[in-house]
Amino acid sequence: MTSVEHPHGHSLLPPARLSAMLAGVLIAIAAANVWPLLLSSLGALLAAIIEIAFLALFIWWAQGGGPPRALRTARINAFRRTALSSQEMLWGVLAALSFAVTVHASIVLLFRFIPYPTTAFRQGYDLSFIPTQQMRWLAVVISAASAAICEETGFRGFLQQPLESRYSVPVAVLTSSLLFTALHLTKSWALLGMVPIVFGAGVLLGLIAWSAQSLIPGIVGHLVMDVGLFAYWWTGIAGDFSQRPIGETGVDQPFVITICIFVISLLIVLSAILKLSRMKAVSEQSH
């Protein structure tokens, strides 16, 4: 394995890993930040129409369309495949939905141990400039779709897939998850307790992409997760979290139920990942 050597003899990141990291992060950040600019300058409806067109163009490009033609094969490989069998799609959707439930259950559990910091969580997510509730929901859904498509393409596609091929799945998933977490540490809601949740979400999304050899299930799971994040935790248009920490209430029934939901949903997503990986292995052997 070729690596770049530090003048004092310390090995730096191999060029292939560094290029994948840069490509994935830049693609995720650049594409995901188109939507906030459109929303703030054009209003929800027109911005949503333009963003949908942009996301369609972005997916077309990521799958190998347009320039640069020299990197067409690399883009096709990085985006993985979009054609899944009905059984793969079923397990992929199960993994996606249970993933979203796991993340939200973990956030609820976090704020049963510490108070929910409403101000920090909602800083930068004010939708009061949008005049109607319907348009706010539209903004939430498009925000979630933009983040899901762009971040999964960048982190689990252009960043992780080349590392899987050149190094190993653990190296690829760990690298994409660490950078995914680092990107989100700039957010006002990224308090210490959220770091393992974001990192864990990155690991699960990375494993879903690898096991399915497709970005589709991860995009679905990321979309569902982000609709909940934007609508409930970050903007409050779907309601407010009012449960108090168990230090004040004691271990009550809602807390126990949330633990059960978290454990069950996590077991389901891990089981779905295992099933998808076995189906992939069988498919590869048959070819």
Helices and strands as residue ranges (DSSP letters): H 15-32, H 34-42, H 44-62, G 69-71, H 72-79, H 86-113, H 118-122, H 133-151, I 152-159, H 160-166, H 169-184, G 192-194, H 195-212, H 216-228, I 229-234, H 246-249, H 253-286
